[in-house]
Amino acid sequence: MSKFCEICGKGPVAGRSITQRGMAKKKGGVGRKTTGITKRVFRPNLQNIKITNKGTNSTAKVCTSCIRSGKITKAS
C-alpha cells in the first residue's frame, strides 16, 4: 500500500494525455486534430509525517488534502 493515503484511501487514478494540433474553429482554423493519446497516471501528493493515533505516535503516508482539512493530528 505504498501509493495510498492511510487516512482516506486515495490512490493512483488512470487517465489519458491527449496531443492535438491545429487551430480551433472559433479562432479561424479548420479545427483541432488529435495526433496521439497516451496513458498516464494521476498520483496523490503523499507526505510521510508523524501522527498521533489513539494516543500513540506513528509515521504514516498521508495525502496533503487530509493534512490541510485537519483529519489528522500531528505528533509533537
N, C-alpha and C positions, 0 to 999 in steps of 0.2 A: 504494500500500500504506500509506495514512495511518492506518488504524484497526486495524492488525495488529501484534502483537508481533514484533520482528525475531528473537527467540531461539526461542520455542516456536510461533509462528504463530497464537496465539489471536486471534480476531476477533469481530465482532458476531454475535449469535445472535438469531433472531427468536422472538417469543413472543406471549402474549396477556395483556391485563389484563381481568379479569372483574369486573363490577359486580353486586352482589347486594343484595336487600332481604328483609326478613322476619326472623323468629327461628327458630333451629334447633329441630328436633323434640325433642331431648333437653333443651332449656331450656323446653319447654312451648309452643312455637309450632307453626305448621302446616307449617313447612319453609322453606328458603331458595329464593328465586326469582331466576333470572338475568335482569337487565334490560338488559345490554349487554356486548358483547365487542369490545374494541378491540385492534388490532395495536400492538405495541411492540417495542423493540429493547433487548437487554441488551448493553452495550458494555464492553470490558475497561478496567481502570484503567491507562492508559498514561502513562509518565513519560519525558520527554526527559532522558537522563543521558549523561555521558561515560564510555565503557567502553574497556578495553584488549582488543584483539582481535589475536592473533598478533603482539604486540609493537608495534602501532600504536594510537594513541588516536583514537577517533572518537565521534561523537554518534549515539545510537540511541534509538528508541522501544521501551521495554521495559515489560512488564506488571509490576505490583508482586509477583505471586507468583514471578516469576523473580528479582527483586531479593532477596526475602526468603529464597528457597531456596538462594541462592548460585550460581546458574547463570552469573552474570557476575562480572567483577572490575571495580570502579570505577577509573577513571583518577585518579591523584593529582596 
